[in-house]
Amino acid sequence: MARDCQLRGQRHLQNTTVFYRMESNQCPIVQDSEPLDRAVDEMQAAGCTTLLVVRDDELVGVLTSEHLGDWAVLHTTLRDRAAAQSET
């Protein structure tokens, strides 16, 4: 129990540190329910390569342009594979 509380406290402290660093850079902070395309538009409009993802004012993730590039490659690969399978 004490170890679990300690780990949660450390995670909260790390999340808070990341949150304040990002907030001071004026990069967007988006809700986890926000559509990906809208989040990307906000990231590009702000000229940022990273944005924070929150739920109920708690940090739940970080989205980076690198993540988006990886997602695009994966999405294209899966789409191409599905198309190839449907042709056979």
N, C-alpha and C positions, 0 to 999 in steps of 0.2 A: 504494500500500500504506500509506504513512504517513498519507495523508488518510483512508483507510478506518478505520484505527486511531483516529485523532483523532475522527472522527465517532462511532464506537462508544463511545469514552470519554466524549464529551459527552453522548450519549444515556443512558449508564449513570449519569452524575452527575445529570442531570435526573430520571431515574427514581428514583434514591435520594432526591433532595430531595423529590419528590412523595410518595414512600412514607413518609418520616419525618414530613412535615407531616400526612398523612392519619392515620398511626398515632397521632399525639399527639392527634388529635381523637376517638379511640375509635370511628371508623367502621369498619364491617366490611371485612375483607379476604377475598375468596373465590377459590377455584380456578377456572380457566377451564373446567373440566369440570363445574362445578356447574350444575344446571338453573336457568334464568332465574327461574322462579317462586320457588324457594328463596332465590336471591340477593335478589330484591325483598322477600321476607318479612323477611330479615335487615336490609336497609336500613331498612324501615319500623319494625321493632322497635327499632332503635337510634336512630330519629329523625334519620337522616342523609339527605341528598339525593344523596350521592356515595359510591361504594365502589370500592376497588381490586380489580383482577382480576390474579391472579398465576398463574404456571406455574413449578413448581420454584423457588419463592422469588424469581422474577424478575417484575417488573412487566410485564404484557403489555397492560393496558388500564385504562380508568377508565369506570365505568358511572354515569350520572347520571339523576336523575328526568327531566331534559329529554330525554335519549336515549330513555327509556322512553316518553315522550309522543309523540315523533317515530315510534318504532316502532309504537305503537298506531294512530296515524293511518295509517301506511303499510299495516299489516296489515289494517285495516278497509277501506281503499280497494281493496287487491288482492282481498280476499275478496268485496267487493261487485261488483267488475268480473268476477270469475270466475263469480259467481252470475248476473249479467246475461248473460254469454256462453252459459251453459248453458241459459238460457231461450229463446234464439233458435235 
